[in-house]
């Protein structure tokens, strides 16, 4: 008798799962599209930060702070989505409108501050 109940219980579990296996809140296509979009966005943000860190000004600022720019580039991949998005926006803004008419010294100071921010975020992430 126990064996029948065990077989009946397992059968109900298996049939129940099969009946509801296609019943999801988000379709696989939608989830896949969201993942692809998030991956593309992260890659674009990483590329933006990497472009900024490849500038001569960023390299000079990093060396004046005693920071290895190669380590900084490698560690930028460990940043969270929000941190990376924020730094990419700052790097893009600095690249497209360098200091918005400010003096060259202020421009270099902004580069130093951005590198310090990256270093701090990388240290927090590790």
C-alpha positions in Angstrom: 0.0 0.0 0.0 2.8 2.4 0.9 4.5 1.6 -2.4 1.3 2.7 -4.3 1.1 6.0 -2.5 4.8 6.6 -3.1 4.4 5.9 -6.8 1.3 8.0 -7.0 3.0 10.9 -5.1 6.0 10.9 -7.4 3.8 10.6 -10.5 1.7 13.6 -9.4 4.9 15.7 -8.8 6.3 14.8 -12.2 3.0 15.5 -14.0 2.5 18.7 -12.1 5.8 20.0 -13.1 5.3 19.0 -16.7 2.0 20.8 -16.8 3.4 24.1 -15.5 6.9 24.0 -17.0 5.9 26.6 -19.7 4.1 28.9 -17.2 6.7 31.6 -16.5 6.3 35.3 -15.7 8.9 36.2 -18.3 9.4 34.4 -21.6 12.8 32.9 -22.4 13.1 35.3 -25.4 12.4 38.4 -23.3 14.9 37.3 -20.6 17.5 36.6 -23.3 16.9 40.0 -24.9 17.3 41.7 -21.5 20.5 39.8 -20.8 21.9 40.7 -24.2 21.0 44.4 -23.7 22.6 44.5 -20.3 25.8 42.8 -21.6 26.0 45.2 -24.5 25.5 48.2 -22.2 28.2 46.9 -19.8 30.6 46.3 -22.7 30.0 49.9 -24.0 30.6 51.3 -20.5 33.9 49.3 -20.1 35.0 50.5 -23.5 34.3 54.1 -22.5 36.3 53.8 -19.3 39.1 52.0 -21.1 39.3 54.7 -23.8 39.5 57.3 -21.0 42.2 55.4 -19.2 44.2 55.1 -22.4 44.6 58.9 -22.8 47.9 60.5 -22.1 46.4 62.7 -19.4 45.0 59.7 -17.5 48.3 57.9 -17.7 50.1 61.0 -16.4 47.6 61.5 -13.6 47.8 57.8 -12.6 51.6 57.8 -12.5 51.6 61.0 -10.4 49.4 59.2 -8.0 51.6 56.1 -8.1 48.9 53.9 -9.7 49.6 51.4 -12.4 47.2 52.2 -15.2 47.2 48.6 -16.5 45.9 47.3 -13.1 43.3 50.0 -13.1 42.1 49.0 -16.6 41.9 45.4 -15.5 40.2 46.1 -12.3 37.5 48.3 -13.9 35.8 45.0 -15.0 35.1 44.2 -11.3 33.0 47.3 -10.8 29.3 47.0 -10.2 26.9 48.0 -13.0 26.0 51.3 -11.3 29.6 52.2 -10.5 30.7 51.4 -14.0 27.8 53.3 -15.6 28.6 56.4 -13.5 32.3 56.3 -14.3 31.6 55.8 -18.0 29.2 58.8 -18.0 31.9 60.9 -16.4 34.6 59.7 -18.7 32.4 60.4 -21.8 31.4 63.8 -20.5 35.1 64.7 -19.9 36.0 63.4 -23.4 33.3 65.2 -25.3 33.4 68.5 -23.4 36.8 68.7 -21.7 36.2 70.9 -18.7 33.6 73.0 -20.6 36.0 75.9 -21.2 37.9 75.6 -18.0 41.6 76.1 -17.8 44.0 73.2 -18.6 44.9 72.9 -14.9 41.3 72.3 -13.9 41.0 69.8 -16.8 44.0 67.8 -15.4 42.6 68.1 -11.9 39.3 66.5 -13.1 41.2 63.7 -14.7 43.1 63.1 -11.4 39.8 63.1 -9.5 38.2 60.6 -11.9 41.2 58.3 -11.5 41.0 58.6 -7.7 37.3 57.7 -7.9 38.1 54.6 -10.0 40.8 53.6 -7.6 38.5 54.0 -4.6 35.7 52.0 -6.3 38.1 49.2 -7.3 39.4 49.0 -3.7 35.9 48.8 -2.4 35.0 46.1 -5.0 38.0 43.9 -4.0 
